[in-house]
Amino acid sequence: MNAFSCQSARSFKSVIWTAGLVLLAAIVLAVASLLPESSPLHASAFVVSLAGKYLAYAMLALSVDLVWGFAGILTLGHAAFFGLGGYAMGMYLMREIGARGAYGDANLPDFMVFLSWKSLPWYWCGTDHFAWAMMLVLVVPALLAGVFGWLAFRSRVSGVYLSIITQALTYALMLAFFQNGFGFGGNNGLTDFKDILGADLHAPATRAALLVATGIALAASLLAARFIVGSRFGNLLVAVRDSENRTRFLGYRPDQVKLLVWIFSAMLAAVGGALYVTQVGIINPGEFAPANSIESVIWVAVGGRGTLSGAVLGAILVNFGKTLFTAWLPEFWLYGLGLLFICTTLFLPNGIMGLWRPTRKNDPEDITPEVSAPEGEHP
Amino acid sequence: MRKLGLACLLAALCMGGGLGGASARADDFSGLASPQFDDVSASITALAANGSAQADAALQALETHHLFSGADGALFIRAGEVCQNARTGEATTCPEEGLKPVRVNNRIRKALAGVQAVRELSAQQPAERIKAAETFYARHDAAFLPALDRALSSEKIPAVREKLMQAHAATVLAQPPAEGAQAARLKAVGFLADVGGLEARGLLAGVAANVGEAPEVRHAAQSAVSRIDWHLRIWSVLQNAFYGLSYGSVLLLAATGLAITFGVMGVINMAHGEMMMIGAYVTWLVQQGIQMTVPALEPFALLIAIPAAFVVCGGLGVVIERCLIRFLYGRPLETLLATWGLSLVLQQVTRSLFGPTNIAVQTPAWLSGSLALGGLDITLNRLAILVFAGLVLGGLMLVLRRTPLGLQMRAVTQNRRMAALMGIRTPKVDALAFGLGAGLAGLAGVAVSQIDNVSPNLGQSYIIDSFMVVVFGGVGNLWGTLAAAMALGMGGKVLEPTIGAVSAKIAILVLVIAYIQRHPRGMFPVRGRGIES
């Protein structure tokens, strides 16, 4: 326990620093984007939406780190919650278009008119209200995570099995959303948004505000996550991660502990997805692709698993690399990403954050103890 | 008798064809010179009934576009510059002008084919007579009834008789109901009900829906239709079951290798799909190589590709284990990430070397085509994959049960530490197990290259399904893998016709997820005394 408290004391500081830096960067960029174009400090709309995208991805990474780094659940399907949050926001943005769509139907989104649907499906009801849509952003992924997690953790599905079924979950969702009859625009997804809460989505001021909002959301999530892992509950989480059976024998309920953090993490990812959609302007079933979920895991691994700030750092760095790579050497991006996976797991098991404090073997303060093989089991 | 039958034939065709104005010079040939297709068609029937040498010659000339009409209804068979009077067979000089070819359209072709079939009914070879009977069955044209009657009265061979009776029954039913024909029609209904098939169903449904029909005939037709429907449904279920088995065998091939590595090392190899992809590319390379060096061996290229793919992928697997996996022991989840990275690299390498588009892997002649088994249509390549999967599974069982390596692998699967204490070199077993798994993936790649597109993305489309099979079946038990592969393959194909392919896939995924919740270690978990992690 002593070792852990040292660790949490350390992560307190870095997380606060990270949250502050994220917020500062978002505000600076937002202000820069509002400067006149002639100014040398002007930030273009492209840069602003790119930064917003990175921060939204960072939220996804943070949510993955919470469950992987602290509860030992390697999720290969977190993009499912990210995507669901995005779709919930997308529904609201679709309804905001109103009669300005290509078909000019005040009530139905374009793709429904195109499919010659006569009325909105029931699950679209109320999505024209921002508050209701925001509730959907939080509640739908939380419900899915709750049901899925309750079943999985209660029957002690863990390790690789759990990873594989989380992947199956997001894959099934992807297939479902690809279908036109599902009512979410099929292949094309939801796009062509006009405005949010009456403000033009393409106006610099709106973009700046969204960037700042994302920065605030990320900083708040960081602090909330730090609060959770630093609390007594956080101790329990790490105990479950390191030896689920011992924790169970001590009288705790690992399934409930895991379920709580799992649901919270799903909601974080969903908020990230919702913010992502407002700034990227499109959500389609491709977001559910298993590859996306696995990529978000590597962001965490690069930054440093179980450090919170590492997740944010990793997400931003890897995505920045991706932007550069795909612009300059598009064929080599997959080589880069693949080698990143391999090299990180081989040479940087503690990620970039681990570089600051090289860990020795049997270091009691090792910030990322492995999901230890239980006694008598193969590794 | 013969004359009477032909006269009936003629009369029936005249009624059916709606022959308008017959020409003044009313011999059998005259219609051929008419510009009206109706007249031509009537004339064809008449000539067929005529049966003289001239009539046959004229029909043959019509078929081969050698028949010409001159002025005043004269008809000539022209071969190059030489002409022949079609009516008399005398050689004459071709008229300078006014010679027009007798035009042939689809209706005329059909009439000619009918004449041909009538002629074939009296052919020497039973096979030709069966063919003719099948033509009549498909056409069920009342005009041929007399010809059929005649053929039936003289036919001796049971198989041909059977076909003729079917054609007869179909033809009888195709006619509008008449007074006193009830008994014959009832018999025909009974006959067609036994024949089955979509054709018979269509005819019977027509009879059942016809209000002019006698009630008992309609009733019989109705029950015959439902009987045929039932049969068709059973056949379609069987057909789907075959598709399911076939898909299941592909899944089995893809998943066995995965199950081996997972069982022995507790590692999910995310690059497994890429090993399949490489196996498929090896198949293509072997085919290309053989084509260029020893074309005589080309039909056997696929057989040569099987060991080649196994060796290449197996070797690659050992290299991967030695260079990558062994540094990640004790960290199964990170191995998963590393192999995922590897899969990305392998995909991109293939894309750089062979291009991103599909490559054309050939199917040897002995694997093309299909086998009709009752109402089943079994394609040979899928059948071959089914057999191949069985052989691979059997071979793998032998390796696991009867070889020292198999013994060691099973020991390491069951208890790694104990196996190590007994002197088994677990790192060696790991490397070989990984190589074996990769080699099996290569074999799966050879099989898949015969039924699917081969592109750098090939592995991606199989990997999730293979994972499902492995977690569904349970680890360390090949029977579990077999059962899971077949269950998922069949389940998907059985659901497909009712809810659609994509929904079936989703349903299967959800079912497996739900099943794993109840049975976290799959259908056939390895039982042990240790606490599971």
Interface residues (C-beta under 8 A of the other chain):
Chain A: L74 L76 F148 L151 A152 R154 S155 R156 V157 S158 G159 V160 Y161 S163 I164 I165 Q167 A168 L169 Y171 A172 L175 A176 F178 Q179 E244 N245 P290 I294 V297 I298 A301 E331 F332 L334 Y335 L337 G338 L339 L340 F341 I342 T344 T345 L346 P349 E370 V371 A373 P374 E375 G376 E377 H378 P379
Chain B: F262 M265 G266 V267 I268 L324 F327 L328 Y329 G330 R331 P332 L333 E334 T335 L336 L337 A338 W340 G341 L342 S343 L344 V345 L346 Q347 Q348 R351 S352 V412 T413 N415 R416 R417 I464 F467 M468 V470 V471 V502 S503 K505 I506 L509 V510 V512 I513 A514 I516 Q517 R518 H519 P520 R521 G530 I531 E532 S533
